[in-house]
């Protein structure tokens, strides 16, 4: 019903309800975070962590409902059978748009443990959302440019230490760790600048993958390889809110974690080569999968 409203009414109403949903969930989230911070008892803190996840899953669930009623998105999702709420997953996905995040949240919410993303440290200052991500134990990463590392070599490896500390925390809770291994969103300019060998993807970076696997160790039981395509082109968040995204396709496959993928990425040259080869092979398969999904979308009948 709401999807048929004129844009001048529908878009402000959708944005208002999304904002109210933030306030509705952030208020109790911050209250339980305060208890978690000030009460030193481990049992209380663990209970607060569980409540915080329930609040976050409710927040995501309401967002997903709002997108459903205010848009006419055709969803095609494959590969969700057999996923477990009590499993620990490393989720690898191609990255095209900020829309990828609500898509992943909708697809996996309450199907697997709560998704936690590695975020740039600057995002902690986003009003309401930044502190909420911190409360939910999202790991914030401070990445240094090559120029900064040349000037300050003592910063070498600090981002990897932060990865290890964040993952150590995840050993004691059900978790799904999300990693966009391309490191940035796809654009044709970035694709050309990289001379990417893939048609639909940027080059993947193996370092973050290797550090998560090394830090989490046996706590992870599977990798989820996720491919997202937008047949109409890469959308913005405003495109999603305004109802201009009409077709989203997601393919999921579960992969075992080979023991050969766990080791010292910095110190073992042979291991580093194995991880890069494994990831490049996975990305070649993902590129082919994205191509098949786009071809299927082109061949599908159009209409609401």
C-alpha positions in Angstrom: 0.0 0.0 0.0 2.7 2.5 1.0 4.7 1.7 -2.1 1.9 3.2 -4.2 2.0 6.6 -2.4 3.4 9.6 -4.4 7.1 10.1 -3.9 6.6 13.5 -2.2 4.7 11.7 0.6 6.3 8.2 0.5 10.0 9.2 0.8 9.6 11.7 3.8 7.3 9.2 5.5 9.8 6.3 5.0 12.7 8.5 6.3 10.7 9.6 9.3 9.8 6.0 10.3 13.4 4.9 9.8 14.6 7.7 12.1 11.9 6.8 14.7 13.1 3.2 14.5 16.6 4.3 15.3 15.4 6.2 18.4 13.1 3.4 19.5 15.9 0.9 19.6 18.9 3.0 20.4 17.4 4.2 23.7 17.1 0.8 25.4 20.4 -0.2 23.7 22.3 2.6 25.4 20.5 1.8 28.7 21.8 -1.8 28.7 25.2 -0.6 27.5 25.5 1.6 30.5 24.7 -1.4 32.8 27.3 -3.5 30.9 29.9 -0.8 31.4 29.4 0.0 35.1 28.6 -3.5 36.5 31.8 -5.5 36.9 30.1 -8.9 37.2 30.9 -11.2 34.2 27.4 -12.8 34.3 25.7 -9.5 34.1 27.8 -8.3 31.3 27.2 -11.5 29.3 23.4 -11.1 29.9 23.6 -7.5 28.7 25.4 -8.5 25.6 22.7 -11.0 24.7 20.0 -8.4 25.3 21.9 -5.9 23.1 21.9 -8.4 20.3 18.1 -9.0 20.7 17.5 -5.3 20.5 19.8 -5.0 17.4 18.0 -7.9 15.6 14.7 -6.2 16.3 16.0 -2.9 14.9 17.1 -4.7 11.7 13.8 -6.6 11.5 11.8 -3.4 11.6 14.0 -1.7 9.1 13.5 -4.7 6.8 9.7 -4.5 7.2 9.8 -0.8 6.3 11.8 -1.5 3.1 9.3 -4.2 2.2 6.2 -2.0 2.6 7.7 1.2 1.1 9.4 -0.4 -1.9 8.7 -3.0 -4.6 11.9 -4.8 -4.6 12.0 -8.2 -6.3 14.2 -10.4 -4.1 15.9 -13.6 -5.3 18.0 -15.2 -2.5 19.6 -18.6 -2.9 21.6 -20.8 -0.5 20.1 -20.1 2.9 19.2 -23.8 3.7 21.1 -25.3 6.5 22.4 -22.1 8.2 22.5 -22.1 12.0 21.8 -19.6 14.7 24.4 -21.3 16.9 27.1 -21.4 14.2 30.1 -19.1 13.9 30.7 -17.8 10.4 33.1 -15.7 8.5 31.0 -14.0 5.8 32.9 -12.9 2.7 31.0 -10.7 0.2 31.7 -8.5 -2.8 31.1 -4.8 -2.1 29.3 -2.4 -4.5 27.3 0.0 -2.4 26.3 0.9 1.2 23.0 -0.8 0.3 25.0 -4.1 0.7 24.8 -3.7 4.5 20.9 -3.6 4.9 20.7 -6.3 2.2 23.0 -8.6 4.2 21.2 -7.7 7.4 17.8 -8.6 5.9 19.0 -11.8 4.4 20.8 -13.1 7.5 18.9 -11.6 10.4 18.0 -14.3 12.9 19.3 -17.0 10.5 22.9 -16.8 11.7 24.5 -15.1 14.7 24.4 -11.3 14.6 26.5 -9.8 11.8 29.4 -7.7 13.0 31.3 -5.6 10.4 34.9 -4.1 10.6 34.3 -0.4 10.5 36.6 2.6 9.9 37.5 4.3 13.2 36.0 7.6 12.0 32.5 6.0 11.9 32.3 5.9 15.7 31.5 9.6 15.5 28.3 9.1 13.4 25.5 10.4 15.6 23.6 7.6 17.4 24.8 4.9 15.1 28.5 5.2 16.0 28.0 4.6 19.7 25.4 1.9 18.9 28.0 0.0 16.8 30.5 0.4 19.6 28.0 -1.0 22.2 27.4 -4.0 19.9 31.1 -4.8 19.8 31.6 -3.8 16.2 35.4 -3.7 15.7 36.7 -0.2 14.7 39.8 -0.3 12.6 42.3 2.6 12.1 43.9 2.1 8.8 47.1 3.9 7.9 48.2 5.0 4.4 51.5 3.9 3.0 52.7 7.5 3.3 51.8 7.6 7.0 53.6 4.3 7.6 56.7 5.6 5.9 56.7 8.7 8.2 55.8 6.6 11.3 57.1 3.1 11.0 56.1 2.4 14.6 52.5 2.2 13.4 53.2 -0.8 11.2 51.0 -3.7 12.2 48.8 -1.7 14.6 45.7 -2.3 12.5 46.4 -6.1 12.6 46.8 -6.0 16.3 43.3 -4.4 16.5 41.9 -7.1 14.3 43.3 -9.8 16.6 42.0 -8.1 19.8 38.5 -7.8 18.3 38.4 -11.4 17.2 39.6 -12.6 20.6 36.5 -11.0 22.0 34.4 -12.9 19.5 35.7 -16.3 20.7 33.3 -16.2 23.6 30.0 -15.4 21.9 28.1 -16.7 18.8 29.2 -14.4 16.0 29.2 -13.8 12.3 32.2 -11.7 11.2 31.6 -9.8 8.0 34.5 -9.0 5.8 34.4 -7.0 2.5 37.7 -8.3 1.3 37.9 -5.9 -1.7 38.4 -3.2 1.0 36.3 -0.6 -0.9 33.1 -0.3 -2.9 33.3 -1.2 -6.6 33.4 1.7 -9.2 34.5 1.5 -12.8 37.3 3.9 -12.0 38.7 1.7 -9.2 38.3 -1.4 -11.4 40.4 0.2 -14.2 43.0 1.7 -11.7 43.6 -1.8 -10.3 43.6 -3.5 -13.7 41.3 -6.0 -12.1 41.3 -9.4 -13.8 37.6 -9.8 -12.8 34.7 -8.4 -14.9 32.4 -7.6 -12.0 34.7 -7.4 -9.0 37.7 -5.6 -7.6 40.9 -7.4 -6.5 40.5 -9.1 -3.1 42.9 -8.5 -0.2 44.0 -11.6 1.6 45.5 -10.1 4.7 42.3 -9.3 6.6 40.9 -12.8 5.8 44.0 -14.5 7.1 44.2 -12.5 10.3 40.5 -13.2 11.2 41.0 -16.9 10.5 44.2 -16.9 12.6 42.7 -15.0 15.5 39.4 -16.9 15.6 40.9 -20.3 15.0 38.6 -23.2 15.8 35.9 -20.8 17.0 34.7 -20.5 13.3 33.1 -23.5 11.7 32.4 -22.3 8.2 32.8 -19.5 5.6 29.8 -18.0 3.9 30.6 -16.9 0.4 28.0 -14.2 -0.6 27.5 -12.6 -4.0 25.2 -9.6 -4.4 24.2 -8.1 -7.7 21.9 -5.2 -8.5 20.8 -5.7 -12.1 19.7 -2.1 -12.5 23.1 -0.8 -11.4 24.8 0.0 -8.1 22.3 1.9 -6.0 22.8 4.5 -3.2 21.0 4.4 0.1 18.7 7.2 -1.1 17.8 5.0 -4.1 16.8 2.3 -1.6 14.8 4.6 0.6 13.1 6.2 -2.5 12.0 2.9 -3.9 14.2 3.1 -7.0 15.8 -0.3 -6.4 13.6 -2.8 -8.0 15.7 -6.0 -8.2 18.2 -7.5 -5.7 19.8 -10.9 -6.1 21.9 -12.7 -3.5 23.7 -16.1 -3.7 25.1 -17.8 -0.6 27.2 -20.9 -0.4 28.8 -22.4 2.7 32.4 -23.4 2.5 34.5 -25.4 4.9 37.5 -23.8 6.6 40.6 -25.7 5.3 43.3 -26.1 7.9 45.7 -24.8 5.2 44.0 -21.4 5.6 45.2 -20.9 9.2 48.7 -19.7 9.8 51.1 -16.8 10.1 50.4 -14.4 7.2 53.2 -12.1 8.1 56.0 -14.6 8.7 55.3 -17.5 6.4 55.8 -16.7 2.8 54.5 -20.0 1.5 51.3 -19.7 3.7 50.7 -16.2 2.4 50.9 -17.5 -1.2 48.4 -20.3 -0.4 45.9 -17.8 1.1 46.2 -15.5 -1.9 45.8 -18.3 -4.3 42.7 -19.6 -2.5 41.1 -16.2 -2.3 41.9 -15.4 -6.0 40.3 -18.7 -7.0 37.2 -17.9 -4.9 37.0 -14.5 -6.5 37.2 -16.0 -10.0 34.3 -18.3 -9.1 32.4 -15.3 -7.6 32.9 -13.2 -10.7 31.5 -16.0 -12.8 28.5 -16.3 -10.4 27.8 -12.6 -10.6 27.8 -12.8 -14.4 25.3 -15.7 -14.3 23.1 -13.8 -11.9 23.1 -10.7 -14.1 22.4 -12.8 -17.3 19.5 -14.4 -15.5 18.1 -11.0 -14.5 18.4 -9.8 -18.1 16.4 -12.8 -19.3 13.7 -12.6 -16.6 10.4 -11.0 -17.5 9.9 -7.4 -16.2 7.0 -5.9 -14.5 5.8 -5.2 -10.9 
